[in-house]
Amino acid sequence: MRYALLPLLLFAAQVHAQPGTLDATFDGDGIVQIDLTPSGDTGYDGLPTNDGRLYVCGYLDNGPQDNGFLLRLLNDGTPDPTFGTVVLPSGSNGRAFRLAFAPDSSVYVCGYADTLGYEAFTLWHVLGSGAMDTDFGTNGRSSVQIGFSDARARGLAVQPDGKVVLAGYESSGFGRDGVLVRFHVDGGVDSTFSGDGILVLSSFSELDQLDALTIMDNGSLIAGGYARVNNYDQAILIKVTPTGSLDNSFGSSGVASPAIDLNNSRIYGVAALGTEVFAAGVQFDGSTSADLFITKRNATGGPVITFGTFGVANIDVQDDDWMDDMELLPDGRIVFAGYTGSTAPGGDIDFLLGCYLPNGQPDLGFGTGGHVITETSPNYEGGFGVCVQPDGKLVVVGFGGVLLNSSLVVLRYANDLTTTVSETSEASSLTLWPNPASDHMRIRSSTPGALHVEVLDVTGRLVRSMSLTGLMDEMIPVDGLEEGQYLLRTVQGAELRTTLFMIMR
């Protein structure tokens, strides 16, 4: 075996900061802390633009009620004065949890808003100017009440056709059910999904919820969360067809339950690569101690045993560890954000950012042993969202400051997107030309066999994917894509390859 390097194109030589160190070009020390209201603010997610700006969402604690917000930061961390702080319309109460771009680069925000005294699944659509899209739903907001109960959307994914899917849960009494809802581009509920646009998963357990969502290349949905089984929380992954029914080829009747070491486990992040699924979350034994895990599953929901230890990477940083979000980087690494420390009385928790290799081992070149712990205040603080900028820098969004009077905190860290290929055989090679490309590229693999190809933009957003037959020389169309830098990611058997290329016309 040897490590093969693929070409790194048009990158100027420069001195890079150690991956995992705070980026001093971001507000002088890598830390932005903003007090939007006197009583408390919390950030939940970030969404980077191609020009270096960053959308941030979360909620404002306005005393007896909360309100979701969306703001935009410039590349140096200062608020963008052309956008302002958008208070999302939410009746008497609401929160914003996740962000995604619409096809026209406007922004979708999901969460919940008050509707007739109940919390309702809510999707907001905000234009690049900071104005609500008045052609979407009612003044930019579309809310769906699930029966006579409260419902919160926690995960968000945008299909290639522009339709939007939300994942979350509805709660009534002492019970809870996972829910998926799909919207048309105008904010109307899509009745072609599960018959009425709403899929309520009422047969799992007396208490279950969904907290993360991703879309696979074939249009299937993967959602992660947990279900209460025999008084324990059990991590679950569900696979749903594009028409809104459980995919019986995945796990048991569409539900896979990864076996995690400790009694209780929950999934808070999911990502898909080809037919495989990554999921990450928390495991705990019922006491105050909690650890983390990342798992990789195959097309049927079973473990990929070459990842971590028989499909699971168990992570123990300090006494109490927690994560709320994970992301698959364009080079195949996995990053997650949360907090670590002690939640016992008198204890302290700090921001946690982790980076793991595609094989489930910690990235030892990132921070200390693959982990970075950051303290911005002497009190409770932590991250709820993580994202990657076009230049590879990592952003964590969360909260910090005094308990019950928190501030929005955004951290930015140095990070290099690698273009190395892990453990490819000497006889295996991949050639890509022309580079730069105009309307198409050609790819040649020295190894016969089916080849899955993904094209990602510099933010890591999937813009094109295809499965090739395995011929030695095949064409990849890139017409319709804007000029700029892209990443090509290929999966062939157990081999993952990445390379950078340019589109120029």
N, C-alpha and C positions, 0 to 999 in steps of 0.2 A: 504494500500500500504506500501511496505518497499523497501529498496535498497538492492539488493542481490549482494554479491561479488563472482566473479568467481575466480578460482585459479590463482595466479601469480607464475609461475614456474621458478626456477633456476635463480632468480634475487638476487644477493648479496645485503645485507643491506648496504645502503650508504646514506650519507646526500646529498640531492638534492638542487640545487639552486632554488630560487623562479622562477616559470615559467614566462617567459617574461623578465628576466634579461639578460644582455649581458654576454656571456660565455667567461671568462677571459683566458681559455685555448686556445682560438682562437686568435693568434697574440697578446696575453697579455691583450687585452681589449675588445675582441669580435668584433673588427672592422679591416678589411683589406682594405687598400686603395692603389691602384696601378695605376701609370701613365705609360701607354704603349706607348703613343705618346705625343709629346709636345702640340698638338692642341686640344686633347680631346678624352675621352674614355667613353663608356656607357655599362654597363652590363644589360642583359635582362633575363637570366634564369640560374638556377643551377640544377645539376643532381648529387645526391650523390651515391657513390659506397658502396658496402657492407663492404669494409675495411676502411672506414672513409675518403676517398678522395672525392673531389668535382670537377666536370666539371662545367665550367662557360663559357657562350657565350655572345656575344654582338657585338658592332661595334667600329671601330677605325675611328676617324675623321682625315683624311689625307689631310686637306685643301679642294681642289676642289672635292674630292671624299671620299667615305666611304668604308671600307672593314670589312667584318665579321671576327670574331676571335673565337677561342676556346682554353681555357687553362685548366689546372688541378691544384688544390691546394691540399696539404697534409693536414692531420687532424689538424695540428697546424696553418694552414692558410698560410704557405709559399708555393710559386710556386713549383710544382713538376719538378725538373730538367730533369727527364727522359722523359718528355712529351714536355716541351717548350710551346711557344705560336704559335698556328697554325693560320696563316692568310689564310682564306678560299678563294679559287680561285673564283673570281667574276668579271672578266673583268675590266671595268673602274669604277664600282660602285657596292656596295652590303652591306647588313646588315643581321645579324643572330638574330633570335627572340626566338626560342624554341628548346628544347632538348628532346631526348628520347633514350632509349637503344634499340639496335637491339637484336635479340634473342641470339647472341653470345657475348653480353655485349660490343660490339663496339658501337659507338655513331652516331646517326642521328642528324643533325642540319637543321632547316628550316629557310627560309627567302626569300631574293630576290637577284638576280645578274643581271648585265647588259648583254643583248643579242641583238646584232644588233641594239643598240641604245634604246632598251626598257628594263624596269625592268621586269624580268621573275620570275615566281614561281620557287623556287630552293630548292633542297634537297641535302645536302652534307653527305657523309659517311666517318667517321674518325675512324681509327683503334686505339686500345689501346696504340700503340707505338707513336701515334701522326702523323703517316703517313696517307695520303689520300688513300682510297681503290681504287686502279687503275682498279679493275674489276667492279666498280660501275659507271654507266654513262660514262662520259668522265673525266678520272683522278679524280674520286671521287665526281664529281658534275653532277647532272641531273637537267636541267632547262627546263621549259615548257613555251613557249610564248603563251599568250591568245589573239589571234587576233592581231591587230595592236594597242596595248595599253599596259600600264604599269600594272604589277600585282605583288602583294606581298602576300607571305604566312605568316600567323600569328599564326596558330594552327597546332599541329602535334600529330598524334596517330599511334601506331604500332599494327596491327592486330595479333592475335595468329599465323596465318600462315606466318607471316613475312612481309606481304605487308604493305606499309606505305601510310597514307592518310594525305594530307595537306588541310587546310582551310584558306581562305583569301579573297582577292577581286581583281578585275581588274577595271581599270578606263580609261575612254575614254572621252575626252572633259570635260563636266561638270557632267557626269554621273558616276555611280559606280555600280558594280554587285558583289554579293557574289559568290565564286568559291570553289569547292572541286576537288581535283585531287588525283588519286590513282596510286602508283608506284609498280612495281614488285621488288623483292629483288635485282635484278641487276641494278635497276635504270630506267628501261624501263617503259613507261606509260602503265597501265593495261587497255586494251580496253574492258574487260568484265564489267567495271564499267561505267555506263551511256552510253554505246555504243562506246565511244572513250577514256575513262579514265578521261574525264573532264566534270563536272557538273557545268554549269553556271546558276545561279538563276537570270534570267533576268526579271521576272514578278512581283517582290515584289514592287519596287518603282523606282523612278529615281535615287536614291542614297541609296545603302545598302552595308554592308560589314560584313564579318565573322571574329571574333577575337579569338575564342576559340573552342576546339574540344575534344570530348571524345568518346570512344567506349563502347557500352553496351554489356551485356553478350551474347545476341543473334546475335551479329555482326552489329547491327544497329549503325548508327553514329548520335551523337547529336552535333550540332554546335550552337554557340551563337554569337550574334552581334547586329546590329540595322538596321532599314530601315527608310528612310525619308518619312513621311506621313503627308500631309497638313503642310509642312514646319517645322515639329517637328521630332526629332529623337525618334524612338519607339523601345524598346528592343524586340528582336525576338529570339526564339529558333526554330531550324528546326531539323526534324528527317528524316534521309535518310536510306533506306534499304541497305543491303549489296551489292545489284546489282546496286545501284546508282540512285534510284528514290525516290521521296518524299513519305513518309509514310502517307497515307491519314487518318490513325487512330489517328494521333497526331495533335491536334489543328485544324486548318482549312486547309485542304489539305497539311498537313505536317508542318505547320507553327503555332507556338503558340506565342502570344504576351502578356506576363505578364503585368497586369495593375499595374503601379507604380505611386506613388502619384504626382510627379512633371511632368511638361510638356514633358521634354526630358529625355530619359533613354537609356543606352547602356549596353550590357552584355560583360564582359571581361574574365569571368572564368566559366567553366562548369565541372561537375563531375556526375557520375552515380553510384547508389547503387541499385542493383536489377533492378526493373522496374521504379524506381523513379530517378528524375534528380534534381540536385542542380545547380543554376546559381547565379552569383554575378556580380555586376557592379556599374555604376554611374548613378545618377539622378540629373538633374539640371533644372533651370527655365529660362534659357537664359541669366541670369546675370552672375556675376563672382562666385556666390555661388554654390557649388555642394555638394551633400550628396551621401551616398552609400546605397546599398541594397543587401540582399541575399534572394532568393526565392527557394521554393521547389515545384516541380511539379510532378503529378502522371503520370501513363502510357499514358494517353490521352492528357497530356499537361495542365491539370487543376491544380489549387492550392491544396496543401495539407494543409487544414485549421488548423491543429494542430501545424503547424510550424509558429513561429513568430506571426503576427496578420493576420489571414486568409491567410496564405501562404507566407507572405512577412515580413522580418525583415528590418525595416528602420533604418539607422545608420547615426547619425550626431555627429561628433567628434569635429571639429572646423569650422571656416568660410568656408574653401574650403577643401573638402576631395576628394581623387581620389584613385582608385585601378586599377591595371593592371593584377592581377593574383590571383587565389584562388586555394586551394587544400583541398580535403577531407582527413582528417587524418584516420589512421587505426581504431582509437577508435570512429569514427563517428563525431568528431568535425570538424569545418570548419575554416580554416585560410585564410587570404587574406593580400596582401601587396600593398602599394602605397605610398601616401604622404598626409600630412595634414598641415594646416596653412592658409596663405593668399597669393593669387596670384595677389592681387592689387599692383599697383606701390609702391615700397618701402617695400612690404611685404616679408615674408619668409616662405618657406615650408620645412618640415622635414619628415624623414622616418616614415611610419605608418605600424604597424603590428597588425592585429586584430585576435581574436580567439573567436568563437561562438560555443555554444553547439548544439547537434543534433536537439533540439527543436526550434532553432532560437533565443535563448536568449544569451546574452553575457556571456562568461566564467569569472565569477567574481574572480576566482583564478588565472587569467592570467593578468599580468600587473595591470593597473588601470581600473576597469570596463570592462575588456576584450580587452583593447587597450594598445599598447606601442608606444610612440613617441620617436624617437631617432634623436639627432642632432649631425652630425659629422663635420659640417663646418658652417660658418655663412651665407652661401648663399643657393641657391636652391639645393635641394637634394631629392631623393625619390627612391622607389623600383619599379621594373618592374617584378620581379619573386620571387616566394616563393616555398620552398621545405622542406621536412622533412628527416633528417638523420636516419640511422638504430637505433641509440640510442635515438631517439625522439627529438633531438635538431632541431630547426627551422633555416633555412637559408634564408636570403633576399638578392637579387642581384639587384643592381641599379647603381646610379650615385651620385656624390657629388663634392663639390669644387666650383670653380669659374664658373659662368654662361658663356657659350661659350668656356670654357676650363675645362671641367669636368674630373673627374677621375673615374675609375672603383671602386665601393665600394661593399664589401660583408660583411654582418653582420650575426653573429650567436648568437642565444638565447637559454637559458635553457628552457626545456619543458619536462613534464612527460606524456608519453602515458598511459592513465588510462585504467584499465580493469574492471571498474565498469559497472553495468547494470542499466540503468536509468528506474526507475518506472516499475519494473516487479511485478506481483502479487505474493502474498505469495504462491499460489498454483502452480505457474509456476516455472519450473526448467529445466536445461539443463545439461546433463552429457556427458563428452567426455573421451574416453579411447581407447587403452592404451596411456599413456602420460609419457614419450616419445613414439613415434610411429616409425614403420619401413617402412612397405609397405601399411598399411591401418589404419584407425581409425574407431571407431564406435561412433555414436551420438544418444542420446536418449533425447527426449523432453517429459515432462509430459503433454504438451498441444497438442492435436491432431490438424492437419491442415497443409497445405502446408508450407514448410520451404525452404527459399533461403539461400544457404551457399556460402561464399567466403573465399578463402585462400589467404592471402597476405604475402609477404616476409617482412623483417624488414624495407625496404625502403618505404613500402606502395604500392608496385607494385602488381597488381592482377596476381596470378599465376595459380589459379584454381577456377572455380565456377560451381555450379550445383543447380538445383531445385529438392528438394526431395518431395515425395508424401505425407509426413505427417504421415508415419508409426511411431510407437513408438521407433523403433530401426533400424537404417540404417547405411550403410557403406560409408565411404569417402576414396577413394583411394589417397594415397600420394606417390605412387611409382613414380620414375622419378624425384622427387624433391631432391635437394641437402640437406645434413645434415645442421642443424642449427635451428634457432628460427623462428617461424611463428605466425601469428595472424589469428584466425578463427573468422569470422564475420557472424552472422546469423540474418536474418530478418524473423519474423513470425508475420503476422498481423501488428500491430503497434509497436511491440517490437523489439528493436535492442539489440543484445548481442555480447560481444567480449570476447575472452579469448586467452591467449598465450599458445602455445604448442611447443614441440621440435620434430625434426626428428633425430633419431640416429640409426646407423646401425653397 
